Amino acid sequence: MYKFYKFTLLLTLYFILSSCGGNDNYTAYFAGQVKNPRLPYLLFSKGNTVIDTIKLDKNNRFFVKFDSLTPGLYTFKHEPDYQFVYFEKNDSLTVAIDAGKFDESIVFSGRGDSKNNFLMEQYLLSDTDRKESYTLYAKGYKPFVKTVDSIYNLRKTFYQKKKDEIAWSDEFDFFALSRLNLNYYTKKEYYPYVHARRTGQDVRPELPKDYYAFRDGIDFNDPRLAWFSPFTRYSNGLINNLAFNKTAKHGIVKENSLQYNINRLNVADSLFKNQEAKNQALNNIAFAYLLEDQNIANNQKFLQHYDELSTDESNDNEIKQISTAIKKLNPGSKLPLIGLEDSNGKPFNIAKDINSKTVIFFWTSCARVHLSKVYNRIEELKKLHPQVAFLAINVDNDKEWKKNLTFYTAANARHLRATDFETLRQQWAFTKINRTIILNADGTIKNAFTNLLDDTFTTSL
């Protein structure tokens, strides 16, 4: 720790000396150290655009000078985690990060540190509120609103105290105040439909007429909010709430139903005029839906409607990639070839090495409970269908796969590993670990979207 603070002191001195010649430009500095790094770099981004890939040195430190950095909100990402950082003109920031406890470890120093440390405090308080609100939505309206109003008033007092102390700019205040308010609004949006899901009771008739008055003060098309996670979380709650109201007219709402999710797409389309914000909302809805529904007919109908509404033509649009892959996985088609190998590194050809009806399932050592259930299910199915072969495909990296193979093996299944997970994900539209694929004896697809643990699986088989 002493070495890091010494490093910070030297950088701070360098920043001060570097700025002595005046500050008519927009030069900015960003430096720091990552303890327990998972990757040898950080990604520095504005919105969805990566500005710089910042490499760590042999001591896991980094230093970057931006010759001209527009003041505003940015993100730094050490996958899979990320956080916001706000730069004003000529800020010089140093950050300490422990990748093992990412959010809790972040501390800023240097010019501009006070407002960024406030952002982190505000984030951690909001995160705590979110975790503790799990049981809140089952309460009746009066105790619910009393609790959320009390929490909001506490957070607002903290915000005002820090604003007076730090005297930050109006532009920074936009994000600080937005996080404060949006966290509060999100709870109010979540309440009606989460309450119905938790209790089976419709609380909407009890809500006062001005319950949603706060919506009038939100600019859904402000480009500053498009990639701000509190806004993304709020808009998701709003979309779910409005879609719930529309779908509930036709009976009980199932979150993974096709109609509910079509309604979510329609709400997002009507809500946003800003194309970037709208496309992000559509992508979030689509990805969440595709994680749940394993019905290929539903997937195709959903994705057709998504294609009609989305204007996101970027090459890295994951939903478009999944849509393209799904179209190739119809019954009777051949499963696209991907790299597979056994524990000895011998290649396995999915087109040539299958000669009986085959069930393909996936596993990872990170989901042990799921794997135990799958293995028990296979033993049952093998007794009923002895002619069926089972292929267990591991999606861990090579080191993890070999380490855990001896602990997680089923006598009734042949174990393989995908040599390139990204190819597997793209070619087989792989979005969830409990995905199961059934192949006919000739290697053609019988059902590419089913679940071995479903009660109806034997019917599919």
Summary of the structure (lengths in Angstrom):
residues: 461
radius of gyration: 25.7
end to end distance: 58.7
largest distance: 81.1
contacts: 1359
relative contact order: 0.06
helix: 48%
strand: 18%
